[in-house]
């Protein structure tokens, strides 16, 4: 008899496509065929069933989340700090995710690294799939703008549209699995090959921060391409140094042969809020105008929002960060400052 992974027929969603992809990465299920049906007698023949059947029972390899009373989260199943209700993707990830990650990386990672990647991939990749499938809004209130193109929406586009024939549904499901799978594999390999090697660099930079300034509020890394944000906040929490108020990070920009001064975000989830933007009087200035206003040679630019700036040299960037600490963010633009001085 053919070994089967069962899921529902009809319109498919990201969660079961991803769940099926994950299962197919494991030797135990690699050769299983996928049966898409809502016929209970057919599903009963399957070795494992996801997103259909009205049952969640790991001992029976049944992973549905639609039934009344289902409330499982990564906190309840894995004691991780996530309270989003799980979809079939999250259920399969909770029970098989570490094995899938290890399989993708060829077993060349330590258990502690797998644990770290497992946590981070749920946060960065899987949780949004769970939330969207369960109809959980990302935020309260009316959004300021529409942001299309999330993984769930893009996976859903593999379904037949209203003006297309539906006679190739299984083939479309296979393509959706391939799409979401490629995204996941790329994310796993990025963590292992790019993100993780940066951790030691950032940890060393944090430890040496007092060499840059007596305040300890400036960190410096030599490699501008090194992903630092997530590592920094993890290290800050582990070392319990949040009260030190590390404010700026300096890094080289090899593409422009210069240096950058970036304000540390308010927290790991912030994209636009930061602890202290560069001084208001510098914002929007470039080159000689910036050098004159700041009193520091080699100025390149300061973004109009103040979240980042640049200088031609390492010493110049460090001088900008130190002076920014002295000045503070301020709330005046250069013209307002000029008018106040003249009055």
Beta strands, then each sheet from edge to edge (+ up, - down):
strand 1: 4-7
strand 2: 33-36
strand 3: 48-50
strand 4: 56-57
strand 5: 62-63
strand 6: 218-221
strand 7: 248-253
strand 8: 258-263
strand 9: 299-302
strand 10: 308-311
sheet 1: 2+ 1+ 3+ 5+ 4-
sheet 2: 6+ 7+ 8- 10+ 9-
end
